[in-house]
Amino acid sequence: MAFEIGIMTFGEVTPDPVSGTVRTPHQRARETIELARVADEVGLDVFGMGEHHRTDFVGSAPTIVLAAAAEATRRIRLTSAVTVLGSEDPVRVWEQFATIDLISAGRAEIIAGRGSYTESFPLFGYDLADYSELFREKLHLLLRIRQENPVTWSGRLRPPLVNADIGPRAYGDTIPVWVGVGGSPASAMSTGTLGLPLALAILFGPMDLHRESVELYRAAAEQAGHDPSALPVSMSVGGYVGSSARQARDTMYPSFARFMMEHNHQRGRGMLLPRDAFDAGASHGGSYIVGDPDEVTDKILRFQELYGLTRIIIQMGAGSMPQRELLDAVERLGTEVAPAVRKALGEQDTRDEEPGDA
């Protein structure tokens, strides 16, 4: 498996930490499509859109954003980050992503997760007491829909399906379905048992935070009869690529700290992130991938070696970072960091190939 480098966004609507001004939801939506287009142009592999059902995000309907991104891009993979499957209907999830897959000629994928933000559950009439069972049951149905058509299925929390014709089908053989895990060892093990790709995320903490979860994931996969070496593992972390190490930290910190405070589970009452704590996270053993191109390249390679990763996704531009500074960082990631990582891993650069080539 070739190593992939991508970016993701939640499309936050955040007050500027200095002026207090707020970009409009229209601006943020259009900037998100531009972000996907530039990521594609500079040769990144993956673009992810998060799902949040609040007015301080523009990502309540990420499939619509991804469909728009499909038309603005040529080769980059388009993924959810994540699809909160417990409060979604698997039939509708499949229909939407299969449509994106057709529009994009096979570039859609799903990262299905439980969701750490739970506002969507009461919004769509689900009982949080069923939080875990909703995810397990709906993941089972989503995988059945992917595997066969028509579908006959029954569960406890969703009405049954009898010989249901569910379309459209994927552009190619299938649509990749990953499971997003926040670090829970039990969730990692259940994902390994199913033989599904694992997508982990670190919001803050040391870079080796999820090492045990990945080991348990691979052990569970092997015990269930799957080849662990054939299962992709992804990590999502916060980061920024600057012209220098200092410029990168000085640019990322104000916006990221505002993001941590404004967009937590209770708006405006989130996590206070002092500058020294941020700098610790940006240090050699911290999880933030922030610095100049050489520093970012080194940290990605250390993440890859530590976890045996096949993909890393950087949450770039969290908070109110100006669009120009964000796009500059994406360009550096694609034109300087990604080629250096591929070279270090002994991989051929295939950025100019059309989807389906080679």
C-alpha distance (Angstrom), angle and dihedral (degrees) to the residues before:
residue distance angle dihedral
M1 . . .
A2 3.77 . .
F3 3.79 114.1 .
E4 3.81 112.6 -107.8
I5 3.79 130.0 -151.7
G6 3.79 121.4 -163.5
I7 3.76 146.4 152.8
M8 3.78 134.2 -129.2
T9 3.79 138.1 -166.0
F10 3.79 138.3 -167.1
G11 3.81 92.0 -155.1
E12 3.80 93.0 -125.2
V13 3.79 121.0 -168.2
T14 3.80 100.5 -143.0
P15 3.83 133.6 169.6
D16 3.79 113.3 -114.5
P17 3.83 106.5 -103.4
V18 3.82 91.8 -133.0
S19 3.81 108.2 32.7
G20 3.79 99.4 23.5
T21 3.82 91.3 -134.4
V22 3.80 118.1 142.7
R23 3.79 126.6 -146.9
T24 3.78 112.1 -129.7
P25 3.81 122.4 -107.3
H26 3.81 86.9 -112.3
Q27 3.81 90.3 56.8
R28 3.78 92.6 46.9
A29 3.80 92.6 49.1
R30 3.80 92.5 50.0
E31 3.81 91.4 44.4
T32 3.80 89.7 53.5
I33 3.80 91.7 56.7
E34 3.81 89.6 47.3
L35 3.79 89.1 50.6
A36 3.81 91.1 55.1
R37 3.81 91.6 46.8
V38 3.80 93.9 51.6
A39 3.81 92.2 44.6
D40 3.80 87.9 55.1
E41 3.79 94.0 45.9
V42 3.81 94.0 52.7
G43 3.80 92.7 49.7
L44 3.79 106.1 -102.5
D45 3.79 117.4 155.1
V46 3.82 106.2 -140.8
F47 3.80 139.0 31.3
G48 3.81 118.1 -168.4
M49 3.80 131.6 -167.9
G50 3.79 121.3 -160.7
E51 3.81 127.3 -139.9
H52 3.81 122.2 -127.9
H53 3.79 126.8 153.2
R54 3.80 102.0 -147.6
T55 3.79 136.7 94.7
D56 3.81 92.6 -111.6
F57 3.83 88.9 68.9
V58 3.81 131.7 52.9
G59 3.82 92.1 -153.9
S60 3.80 102.7 89.7
A61 3.82 89.4 113.9
P62 3.82 103.5 33.3
T63 3.80 94.2 165.7
I64 3.80 89.6 64.7
V65 3.79 90.5 51.1
L66 3.80 90.8 47.8
A67 3.80 91.2 49.3
A68 3.79 89.6 53.3
A69 3.80 89.1 47.0
A70 3.80 89.5 52.0
E71 3.79 89.8 62.2
A72 3.81 92.3 46.6
T73 3.82 95.6 50.4
R74 3.79 139.8 57.7
R75 3.80 112.3 -159.0
I76 3.81 113.2 -2.7
R77 3.81 118.1 115.5
L78 3.81 114.6 -114.0
T79 3.78 117.9 -144.3
S80 3.76 142.5 166.6
A81 3.79 116.3 -116.0
V82 2.98 87.7 -142.4
T83 3.80 133.2 -18.9
V84 3.82 104.7 -151.6
L85 3.77 91.7 -135.9
G86 3.81 97.5 -179.2
S87 3.81 91.7 67.5
E88 3.82 95.8 36.7
D89 3.79 130.6 77.4
P90 3.82 110.3 -115.6
V91 3.79 91.8 -143.6
R92 3.79 91.3 56.7
V93 3.81 91.8 42.7
W94 3.79 90.3 54.8
E95 3.82 93.0 45.6
Q96 3.79 92.6 51.2
F97 3.80 97.3 45.8
A98 3.80 92.8 42.5
T99 3.81 87.4 54.6
I100 3.81 90.6 50.7
D101 3.79 87.2 48.3
L102 3.80 90.9 55.4
I103 3.81 93.3 46.0
S104 3.80 92.1 48.5
A105 3.82 97.7 40.4
G106 3.79 94.8 -114.7
R107 3.81 104.3 -33.3
A108 3.83 100.3 118.9
E109 3.78 125.5 107.4
I110 3.79 137.4 166.8
I111 3.79 129.0 -132.1
A112 3.79 102.6 -166.5
G113 3.79 117.2 -160.9
R114 3.77 142.5 165.2
G115 3.80 91.2 -120.4
S116 3.79 124.2 -128.0
Y117 3.81 90.5 -138.8
T118 3.80 108.2 69.5
E119 3.81 103.9 -172.8
S120 3.81 91.0 108.2
F121 3.82 93.6 63.8
P122 3.83 99.2 67.2
L123 3.81 89.1 33.0
F124 3.80 90.4 63.1
G125 3.78 96.9 33.9
Y126 3.80 102.4 -99.6
D127 3.80 125.7 141.6
L128 3.81 113.3 -123.7
A129 3.80 87.5 -145.6
D130 3.83 85.2 73.2
Y131 3.83 93.0 48.5
S132 3.81 98.3 121.6
E133 3.79 97.7 34.4
L134 3.80 91.5 49.5
F135 3.79 89.9 57.9
R136 3.81 95.3 46.3
E137 3.80 93.9 47.7
K138 3.79 95.3 44.7
L139 3.80 93.5 45.9
H140 3.80 88.2 53.7
L141 3.79 90.4 52.2
L142 3.82 93.7 45.4
L143 3.79 90.5 53.4
R144 3.80 90.7 48.8
I145 3.80 90.8 51.4
R146 3.79 89.8 50.2
Q147 3.79 92.0 48.9
E148 3.79 102.6 45.6
N149 3.78 146.4 12.5
P150 2.99 131.5 -128.1
V151 3.81 96.1 37.2
T152 3.79 130.4 -150.4
W153 3.81 111.7 -173.2
S154 3.79 142.0 148.1
G155 3.78 134.5 -167.7
R156 3.79 140.8 159.0
L157 3.81 103.0 -104.7
R158 3.80 102.8 37.2
P159 3.82 130.3 49.5
P160 3.82 112.9 -98.7
L161 3.79 125.4 -101.6
V162 3.79 120.7 -134.9
N163 3.79 118.0 -164.9
A164 3.83 88.5 -32.4
D165 3.80 116.8 -177.0
I166 3.82 104.7 -142.4
G167 3.77 120.1 -172.7
P168 2.86 164.7 -121.7
R169 3.76 99.5 25.2
A170 3.80 123.1 -143.4
Y171 3.80 122.4 -75.1
G172 3.80 89.9 -118.8
D173 3.77 133.1 11.1
T174 3.80 97.1 -51.7
I175 3.80 148.4 -25.5
P176 3.81 115.8 -106.8
V177 3.81 113.2 -114.5
W178 3.80 116.3 -161.4
V179 3.81 125.9 -177.6
G180 3.79 116.1 -129.3
V181 3.80 112.3 -142.5
G182 3.78 126.0 -175.8
G183 3.78 93.4 -151.9
S184 3.80 102.8 -72.8
P185 3.83 107.4 147.1
A186 3.82 90.6 -150.0
S187 3.81 91.7 54.2
A188 3.79 90.9 47.0
M189 3.79 90.8 51.5
S190 3.80 93.9 48.9
T191 3.81 89.3 50.1
G192 3.78 90.3 52.0
T193 3.80 91.2 49.0
L194 3.81 88.9 55.4
G195 3.81 91.1 48.7
L196 3.81 92.5 -125.9
P197 3.82 127.3 144.6
L198 3.81 114.1 -94.4
A199 3.82 122.7 -131.2
L200 3.80 114.0 -169.4
A201 3.80 130.0 -177.0
I202 3.80 134.8 -158.5
L203 3.80 116.6 -163.2
F204 3.80 93.8 176.7
G205 3.79 138.3 -18.9
P206 3.81 136.6 70.2
M207 3.77 119.1 -26.7
D208 3.82 91.8 -118.0
L209 3.83 92.1 56.1
H210 3.82 95.3 117.4
R211 3.79 100.4 35.3
E212 3.81 93.7 111.3
S213 3.81 91.2 49.2
V214 3.80 91.3 54.4
E215 3.80 91.7 48.4
L216 3.81 90.7 50.7
Y217 3.82 90.3 46.2
R218 3.80 92.3 55.2
A219 3.80 93.1 43.5
A220 3.82 91.2 51.4
A221 3.80 90.9 47.7
E222 3.79 92.1 51.9
Q223 3.80 92.1 46.9
A224 3.81 89.4 52.7
G225 3.80 91.3 53.0
H226 3.81 99.4 -99.9
D227 3.79 124.6 129.5
P228 3.84 105.4 -115.3
S229 3.80 91.8 -159.4
A230 3.80 89.7 61.1
L231 3.82 94.8 52.9
P232 3.83 117.2 94.2
V233 3.81 119.3 -130.8
S234 3.80 122.5 -163.3
M235 3.80 132.7 -170.7
S236 3.81 126.3 -158.9
V237 3.81 118.8 -158.6
G238 3.78 138.8 160.2
G239 3.78 117.9 -99.8
Y240 3.78 153.6 138.8
V241 3.82 134.9 -153.4
G242 3.80 112.1 -140.9
S243 3.78 136.6 -179.7
S244 3.81 87.0 -107.4
A245 3.78 136.2 8.6
R246 3.80 92.1 -106.0
Q247 3.81 94.6 46.0
A248 3.81 89.9 50.2
R249 3.80 93.7 52.9
D250 3.80 94.4 41.7
T251 3.82 90.8 50.5
M252 3.79 97.8 44.1
Y253 3.79 100.3 41.8
P254 3.84 103.5 67.6
S255 3.79 94.6 46.7
F256 3.79 95.0 41.0
A257 3.81 92.7 48.1
R258 3.81 90.1 50.4
F259 3.81 89.4 48.8
M260 3.81 91.1 52.9
M261 3.80 91.2 51.3
E262 3.82 101.9 38.6
H263 3.79 103.4 38.5
N264 3.76 104.3 43.4
H265 3.78 120.7 116.8
Q266 3.80 89.4 -77.6
R267 3.78 108.9 42.5
G268 3.78 114.6 -120.1
R269 3.80 91.5 6.6
G270 3.75 100.9 79.5
M271 3.77 134.6 115.1
L272 3.80 119.7 -38.7
L273 3.81 107.1 -136.8
P274 3.84 111.6 -164.3
R275 3.79 116.8 -157.0
D276 3.80 93.2 -111.5
A277 3.82 90.6 54.1
F278 3.81 89.9 49.9
D279 3.80 91.4 49.1
A280 3.81 89.0 51.3
G281 3.79 88.9 53.9
A282 3.80 89.2 50.1
S283 3.80 92.4 50.3
H284 3.81 126.3 102.2
G285 3.82 94.9 -82.1
G286 3.81 98.2 33.3
S287 3.78 124.8 101.2
Y288 3.82 100.9 -122.6
I289 3.80 113.4 101.4
V290 3.79 98.4 -148.3
G291 3.78 130.7 138.9
D292 3.78 142.1 71.4
P293 3.83 118.8 -36.1
D294 3.81 93.7 -89.4
E295 3.81 93.0 49.8
V296 3.81 92.5 46.6
T297 3.81 91.1 47.7
D298 3.80 90.9 52.2
K299 3.79 93.4 48.8
I300 3.80 94.1 48.3
L301 3.80 89.5 51.7
R302 3.81 91.1 49.8
F303 3.82 90.7 49.8
Q304 3.79 89.3 49.7
E305 3.79 93.0 50.6
L306 3.81 94.5 43.2
Y307 3.81 95.6 53.5
G308 3.79 103.7 19.6
L309 3.80 87.6 -117.6
T310 3.77 125.0 -171.4
R311 3.82 93.3 -170.5
I312 3.78 141.0 23.3
I313 3.81 123.8 -166.5
I314 3.79 120.4 -166.4
Q315 3.79 120.0 -151.7
M316 3.77 95.5 -137.4
G317 3.80 126.9 -168.9
A318 3.80 97.9 10.7
G319 3.78 111.0 -175.3
S320 3.77 124.0 -0.3
M321 3.81 101.7 -21.0
P322 3.82 110.0 153.0
Q323 3.79 111.9 -102.6
R324 3.80 94.5 -123.6
E325 3.79 92.8 55.7
L326 3.81 90.2 46.1
L327 3.79 93.4 51.2
D328 3.82 90.9 47.3
A329 3.81 88.7 56.0
V330 3.81 92.2 48.0
E331 3.79 89.9 51.0
R332 3.80 91.3 51.9
L333 3.80 90.3 48.1
G334 3.80 92.1 52.4
T335 3.80 102.0 38.3
E336 3.81 102.4 33.7
V337 3.80 111.1 17.8
A338 3.81 101.9 38.3
P339 3.85 95.6 50.7
A340 3.82 90.0 47.4
V341 3.81 91.6 50.7
R342 3.80 92.3 47.5
K343 3.80 91.2 48.8
A344 3.81 92.0 49.5
L345 3.81 90.0 51.0
G346 3.79 92.1 47.2
E347 3.79 94.0 -116.7
Q348 3.78 128.6 146.9
D349 3.79 116.5 -116.7
T350 3.83 106.1 -120.3
R351 3.81 98.0 170.0
D352 3.80 94.2 123.7
E353 3.78 94.5 54.3
E354 3.78 119.1 104.0
P355 3.83 118.0 -122.6
G356 3.79 107.6 -80.7
D357 3.82 94.5 25.9
A358 3.80 121.0 128.9
